Amino acid sequence: MPGGKSSPPTVSHFFHYLLTEGHGHLWTPGPGFGQRLLKWATSLKVHGGRIFDLQIAVIAFEHGAREIWTHDQHFSSVPALKVRDPLS
């Protein structure tokens, strides 16, 4: 059911499909990520729960993304990463 809870096996199958058949990539933080995240957080004055947004944005930017799609109107990003709401 769309929007409903997914079982762990369903989620596992979905991610397996994305990474194999869907040619997806799993992005992870590189060496020195913590220091870079703290520099961005300090310069952009990001704190609290929004640090998780920024962590996603920094990882995406460092892996070559130039745009991120989210419906979160207050998503904290880095300036070079355009934030687009796919539902607007």
C-alpha positions as CSV (number, residue, x, y, z in Angstrom):
1,M,0.0,0.0,0.0
2,P,1.5,3.4,-1.0
3,G,2.4,5.5,2.0
4,G,2.0,2.6,4.4
5,K,4.7,0.8,6.4
6,S,7.0,-1.5,4.6
7,S,8.3,-4.7,6.1
8,P,12.1,-5.2,6.4
9,P,12.2,-7.8,3.7
10,T,10.3,-5.4,1.3
11,V,12.7,-2.6,2.1
12,S,15.7,-4.9,1.6
13,H,14.4,-6.1,-1.7
14,F,13.7,-2.5,-2.8
15,F,17.3,-1.4,-2.0
16,H,18.8,-4.5,-3.6
17,Y,16.8,-3.7,-6.8
18,L,17.9,0.0,-6.7
19,L,21.6,-1.0,-6.4
20,T,21.5,-3.7,-9.0
21,E,18.8,-3.4,-11.6
22,G,18.3,0.3,-11.0
23,H,22.0,1.0,-11.3
24,G,21.8,3.1,-8.0
25,H,24.8,4.0,-5.9
26,L,25.1,4.1,-2.2
27,W,26.9,7.3,-1.1
28,T,28.9,7.3,2.1
29,P,30.9,10.0,3.8
30,G,34.6,10.2,2.8
31,P,37.6,10.8,5.1
32,G,37.4,14.1,6.9
33,F,33.6,14.3,6.5
34,G,33.1,15.2,10.1
35,Q,35.3,18.3,9.9
36,R,33.7,19.4,6.7
37,L,30.2,19.0,8.1
38,L,31.1,21.0,11.2
39,K,32.6,23.8,9.0
40,W,29.4,23.9,6.9
41,A,27.2,23.8,10.0
42,T,29.1,26.6,11.6
43,S,29.2,28.8,8.5
44,L,25.5,28.3,7.7
45,K,24.4,28.4,11.4
46,V,22.7,24.9,11.1
47,H,22.0,23.2,14.4
48,G,19.6,20.8,16.0
49,G,17.6,18.3,13.9
50,R,18.5,20.2,10.7
51,I,22.1,18.9,11.0
52,F,20.8,15.6,9.5
53,D,19.6,17.5,6.4
54,L,22.9,19.2,6.1
55,Q,24.7,15.8,6.4
56,I,22.7,14.5,3.5
57,A,23.3,17.6,1.4
58,V,27.1,17.5,2.1
59,I,27.4,13.9,1.1
60,A,25.3,14.4,-2.0
61,F,27.3,17.5,-3.0
62,E,30.6,15.7,-2.4
63,H,29.5,12.8,-4.7
64,G,28.7,15.2,-7.5
65,A,25.0,16.0,-7.0
66,R,24.0,19.5,-8.0
67,E,20.3,19.3,-7.1
68,I,18.4,17.5,-4.4
69,W,14.6,16.8,-4.4
70,T,12.7,17.1,-1.1
71,H,9.3,18.2,0.0
72,D,10.8,19.5,3.2
73,Q,10.3,23.3,2.9
74,H,13.0,23.9,5.5
75,F,15.7,21.5,4.2
76,S,19.2,22.7,5.2
77,S,21.5,22.4,2.3
78,V,24.9,23.8,1.1
79,P,24.6,26.8,-1.2
80,A,26.0,25.0,-4.3
81,L,23.2,22.3,-4.1
82,K,19.9,23.4,-5.5
83,V,16.9,22.3,-3.5
84,R,13.8,21.5,-5.5
85,D,10.3,20.4,-4.3
86,P,9.1,17.8,-6.8
87,L,5.5,18.2,-5.5
88,S,5.2,22.0,-6.1
